[in-house]
Amino acid sequence: MGKAYSDIGLVGLAVMGQNLALNITDHGFRISVYNRTTEKTNQFVAANPRTPGGIVGAQSLPEFVAALARPRKIVILVQAGKATDAVIDGLAPLLEQGDIIIDGGNALWTDTIRREKNLREKGLRFIGSGVSGGEEGARFGPSLMPGGEFAAWQELKPIWEAIAAKVDAQTGRPIAGAAPGRPVHGGVPCTAYIGENGAGHYVKMVHNGIEYGDMQMICEAYALMQGLLGLKPAEMGGIFAEWSGGALDSFLIEITADILRQKDPVTKKKAFVDVVLDTAGQKGTGKWTSVNALDMGVPAPTIAEAVFARCISAIKEERVTAARILKGPSRKYRGSRKALVQAIHDALYCAKICSYAQGFQLMRAAQKEYNWRLNFGEIAQIWRGGCIIRAAFLQKITQAYARKPDLANLLLDPYFNKTVRGAQANWRKVVALAAECGVPAPTFSSALAYYDSYRAARLPANLLQAQRDYFGAHTYERTDQPRGKFFHLDWPDPARPQESL
């Protein structure tokens, strides 16, 4: 009897790597695993002796590579950047033509483009795959966003489709029930081929930028209910629980309801959220999204404001000092609690639509920049389960692109257009109240400014262009001449006094 080769290999046995390996073997695939620290490999294999597919531990990279069926498929789940390059450099000399390396980390998409090109020149294939859903998603079904050579994707596809989260074909809602050794079967897998080279990691980056926006918007809704209505966490938890059954149905809304109703395990009396320090960390993908939007000239202010909100939260000591010196308005909200809660709901939904519109516009620009062919409806489809931003709302985006695949902006889709038109009075009311009462709502207000700017047939950039021509001879275009024809006015020297006109 010949040697039993593994269907796939995995390098990196931190929690994400361990959970993904268990997910893979739960679906009947034999997997070989390797970690730089041999002890961790041995401990993991010993802790999981009887899995459906089987786990094989390797003590060295040559032993690891030799255990894999050809063409070899190797998933890397290590820290993005230099650590990923180091693993690739160690693997490449041991591999044969046609073997496939899959980077499942949060890699910068330009690094993925570079790696794919370098490995292709060596006869090897490279897939950069976004993996979203955190530790639980990796274990029971993530959203997977692979990019690279299409033929390489075809080799990986049976495994990726098996381990991905599943959603109901009709409703788009996640199919729950996965447990160790008992994976979910049936439904639509939350994975699809994204595009060439760095497309998968780029789409994952935008996903994370949108995630930043979603989280900050929810925090602003919480701050408004607390600051304007004086609601207690448990009361707000009940409101979020109600919202999770409607248009805002999502994983993040659901967990927010749970968090707000959680008691502090130390004091046993206080709300847990009240003892958490108000400083937020970040891993950089939201910043990458914002920087890329600036580089490509695509407006994504709501995502950027979500990043800045985390930045300002980090300067806690400075804010505490400023709070003693800087004074805001004394106005208090005196109106209906029910009406304001509904208005905050509507503001959250409208801001969410604008944030996603910005993310999809960014991907639309990127496909032109990098010569990708992105299927936006399919991208929304694979975000319906497994990932952090999974939400019923994504079904509406899938339907929007099914109606019009070349849709320029989500706001132009009939459903989203009608929704914002019906809810914008409440949205404006909330943004105005936030300003009048001194409650910061940067994503709510930036999303509204984006909406008003996008619907404006004429913006004050005409004055801006005149200013640029005045001080820098940057030229301007005229409304009575064809686009692309530029002019310059011979302006007077501003240092010399001029006669008044």
N, C-alpha and C positions, 0 to 999 in steps of 0.2 A: 504493500500500500504506500502511495507517494505521500510526500510531505503536504500538510494542510497549510495553504497560504492564507494570509489575512486579506480581506476585501479592501481594507483601507488602513492607514496608519495615522497616528496623531502625536504631535510633539508639543509638550507643555501641559503639565498636570496641575496647574492651579485650579481653583474651583470651576471656572468656565470649562477648562479642558476636561476635567473629570466628568462633569455633567454631560458634556457633549458626547464623550466616549460612551457613557452609560446609555444615553439616548440611542446612539448608533447600534450598540449591541442588543438593546431591547427590541430592535426591529429585525433581529436575526442576522446581522452582519458581523463577521469576525473582524476584530480590530486589534492591531498591535499598537502599543503605546511606549513612548520614551520621554524621559525627563532628565535634564542635566544632572539633577540630584538623584542618584540611583535609589536611595532609600525611599524617596517618595514614590517611585515606580513600584517598588516591591510592596510597599504598604497599600497602594491602590489595588494592585492585583490580588493581594491577600484578602483585602476587605470585600472583594467581589468575585468569589470563586465560581459561582454558578450563574452565569448570565446566558440569555437565549443564544446569542451569537458566539460568545466567548471572547475573553480578553487575554492577550499575550503580552507580557512585559519584556522589554529588551534592555540589555545592560549597556549597549553601545550603539552608535549610529549605524555602523556596518551590519551588526546583527539585526537591527531594526529594519533596515532597507531590505536585507535578504529575506525577511519574513513576509514580504508583500507580494501579492499577485500582480502580474504585469497587464497593462501598463500600471505602474505604481501610482497610487493616489495618497498623498500625504497632507494632512491638515496641520497647519501651524497655528497654535494659540499661545503666543508669548507676547511680551510687551512690544507695542508698535515702535518702529524706528530702528535703532542700531541692533537691538536684540533680534528682531526679525531678520535683518540682513545677515547677522552672524549665523543663525540657524540655516538660512538658505545657502550661505557660503560653505557650511559644513556638509549639507546634503548634496549639493549639485555634483561634486566629483564622484559621488557614489551611485548616481542615477544613470539611466540609459535613455536613449532617444525616445521621445513620446511620453515619458513619465510626467506626472502632474503634481505640482505643489499648489496647495490651496491656503491662502492667508486668510484666516478668519478673524483677525484682530481689527481694531479701529485704525487702519492705516490711512495716511494722507494719500488721496487718489493719485497725485503726481508721483509718489513713491511707487505705487502699484504700476503705473505706466512704465516707469523706469525698469522695475524688476521684470515685468512681462517681456519687455524688449530685450533685456540682457539674457534672460533664460531662453527666449526663442532663438537667439543667435547660437546658443549651445545645443539646440535640438530639444529643449525641455519646454513644457507647457506650464503656464501659471494662471491661476484663477484668484482674483481678489474678491472675496465674498463678505459682504456685510452680514453680521449675525446680531440680531436684535431680540431682546426679551430678557436680558439679564441672566442670572444663574438659573432661575426657574424655567425660563424659556429654553435655555440650552438643554436642560434636563428633560423637559416634557414637550417641547415643540417651539422652536424659535421662528421668526420671520427671517428668511435667508435671501440675500441679494447678490448673486454671483455675476461677475463680469470677467471676460477673457475670451479665449478662442472658443467658438461655438462647438467645435468637435470635442474639445476637452470637457465642456459643459455636458455634452451628451453622455460621456463616460461617468460623470459625477451624478447626473440627474436622478437615477434610481435611488441612490442613498439620500440625496438632499430632499427629494420629494417625500421619501418615507419618514424622515425625521422632522420635517417642518410641521408647524402648527397647521391644523385643519379648520376650515370654516364651512358652514352649511352652504350648499350651492345656490339655494333660493334666497335665503335671508342675509348671507354674508356674515352671520354671527359665528364666533368661535365655537368649536365643538369641544366641550370640556370632558374630563374624566380620565385623562392619562394618569397612570401611576407606575411605580417601579415594576418593570416586567410586564406591564399591561398597557401598551401604547394604543393611541387612537387610530383606527382605520376608517377609511371612507372620507367623504368630504373633499373639498378643494385644498390642495397643499399651498401654504403661504410661501412659495418660492417660484421664481421664474428667471429665465435668462435675461439679464439687464442690457448687456451690450459688450463691446470690445474693451480690452485692457482695463482701465481704471473706472469703468462705468459703475460697477457694483459698489465699490467703495465710495464713489462720489454720491450716489443715491443714498447710501447709508449715512453719509455726512449730512446731507440735506434733511434726512429723517431726523437726525439728532438735533439739528437746528430748529426744526419744527417742534420737536419735543421740548426744547428750551422754552419756546413760545407758549406751548400748551401749559406747561407747569407754572410759568410766571402769571399767565392769565388767571389760572385757578387761584393762585396766591392773591391776586388783586381782588378777585371776587370775595375771597375770605376777608381781606383787609377792609373792604367796603362794608360788608355786613357787620364786621366788628366795629369799625370806626364811625359809621353813620347810624347804625341801628343798635349798637351795644350788645349784639348777640353773643351768647356763650358758645364755646366750641361744640358742646353736645347738640345745641339747637342748630348750629350750622351743619353739623354732621347729618342731622335729619333732613335738612334742605338738600344737601348734596346727594343723599340717598334717593330722594324723590327725583332729582335731576337725572340720576343714572338710569331711570326708567323711561326717559324721553329722548328728545333730539340730541341731548348732550351725553347720551349713554356711551361710556368709555371706561377703559381700565383706570385711567388717572382720576376720573371723577369718582369711580367706585372706591379706590384706595383712599382718596381724600375723605370720603364719608367715614371710612373705618378709622383713619388717623384721628379725625376730630372727635370721635366718640371714645377714643382710647384713654383710659386712666393711667396716670403715671405709676409705674410699678414700684417706685421708691417711696413716694409720699402716700400713695394709696388714695389720695383725695383729689389732688390737682389734675387738670387735664394734661395729658402727655404733651400736647403741642405747646402748652404754656411754659414748659420747662426746657424746651429745645432752644438753643442759642440761635439768634437770627442772623447767622452768617452762612452763606451758601458756597459750596465748592464747585469746581468745574474741571472737566478733563480736556477741554480744548476744542471739541468738535463744533460746538456752537460758535466759537470764535472763528474757526476755519470757514464756516458757512458765511458769516458776516463779512470777513475779509475777502472771500471769493466774490460775494455780491458786489462789493466796492470795486474789486479788480475788473469785473465784467460790466460794471455800470448798470446793474439790475437793482431796482429798489426793493430792499428787504428790511425796512425800518423796524418792523415789529419783532423780528428775530433778533436784530441787533439790540433793541431795547431790553429784550430778555437777558441777553448777555451782560449788558451794562448794569441791569438790576442786581445781578449776582456780584458784579464788581463793587458796586456801592455798598452792598450788604457786608462785604469783606472788611470795610474800614469801620468796624464797630466802635472802637474807642473814639475815633474822630466824630462819629455821629452822636455819641453820648455827650461829648463836649459841645457840639453844635446845638444839640437839643436844649441846652441851658442858655444859649445865647440868641439863637434865631427863633423868632416868633411867627406863627402863622395865623390864619383867620380864626375867629371865635364862633363862626356860624355853626349851628347844629341843625340836623335834619329833623323836621317836625311832622312829616307827612305819614302816609300809610306804609306800614311795614310790608304788607302783602304786595302792594304796588311796586315798592322799591326792590323787593326780592325778585319779582318778575322782570323788572327793568335790568337788574344785574345779570339775570339769566340771559336775556336778549343781548346785552352788551357782550357777554362772554361768547355767545354763539357767533355774533357778527365779527368780533375781533378774530375768532378762530378761523372763520372763512377767509378773512383777509390774510392771515398768517400763512395758511395753506396756499392761497393764491400766489403769495410771494415765493414760497418754496418751489411751487411747480413752474413759475416763470423763470426761476433760477435754473432749474433743470432744463427748461426749454432753450435757454441761452447756451448752456453747457453742451448740449448735443450738437449745436452748430459749431461751437468752439473746438470740440474734440472729434467731430465727425462721427458721433454716435447716432443710433436710431432707437430712441427711448419710447416705450409704450406706456404712456402716463396712466391710462386706465388700468393696465396690468400692475403697475407700481402701486397704485392705490389699493388694488385687490390683494396684493401680498402683504400689505400693512394691516389688513383687517383682523389678523390673528397673530399671536406670538409676540409681537413687538410692543414696546411701551406705549406707543400712540394708538394702539388698536382701539377702534371706535366704530359705532354704527354709522357715523358721519362719513366714513370712507366709502361706504356703499354708494352714497350720493355722488362722490367724486368719480368712482368707477362708471356710474351711469352717465355722468356728464360727458366723459370722454368717449363713451360708447355712442352717444348722440352726435358728438362732433370731435373726432380724433385730433383735429388741428385747432382746437379751442385755444384762443390767445390768452385768456385769463378766466379763472373760475367765476369771477364776478359777472361775466357775460353769459354764463349758462342760465337758462330760464329758472331753474329751481333756486339757485343761489341769488340770482337777481331779485326774484320775488321775495325770498326770505329776508334779505337785507332791507328791501324796500318796506316791508311790513314791520320790521323790528328797529329801524334806525332811529325812530323818535325816542324810544327807550334808551338806546345806545347813547344818543346825544345827551339825554337827561343825566345819565350816569356819569359821563365824562365831565359835564358841566358841574354836577354836584361834587365830584371828586376834587375839581379845581377850587370851587367855592369853599369847601370844607377842609381843604388841605390834606387830603388823603392821596398819596402818590399812586397813579394808575398809568404807568408809562406805556404798557402794551395796548391797553384799551384806547388811549388817546392817540398813540402813533398809528394804530390800525385805522382809526377814524380819519386822521389826516391823510393816510394813504388812500382811503376810499374817496375822500373829497378831491384829492389831487388827481386820481385816476379818472374820475368822472368829469373833470374840468376840461372844457374844450380850449380854454386859454388860461395859462398860468403866468405869474409875474416874471418869468424867466426872460421876457422881452427886455425888461429894465436891467436885469442882470447882464444880458448880452451887451446892452449899451454901455454899462459900466466897464465891462471887460475891454470893449473896443476903445473906450475913453482912456483908461490907464495903461493898456498894454497893446493896443492896436491888434486885438485878437479877431477882428472882423465880426460881421453880423449878417444874418439873412433878412430879407424883406418879405412882408406878407403879400406884396403885389408882384413878386418875382418867383420863378420856379425854385423849388427846394434844391440845395446844393450850389446855389450861386451866391457868392460872398462879396460883401462890400466893406469899405472902411470910410469913416468920416474924418476929415482933417480937423481934429478938435483943437480948441485954443489951449495954450499953456496954462495949467491951473495955478501956476505960481504968480502969473501976472493978473492984476486986477482987471476985470472986464466991465464993460458998460452993462447996466441992468437992461433986461429986455422988457 
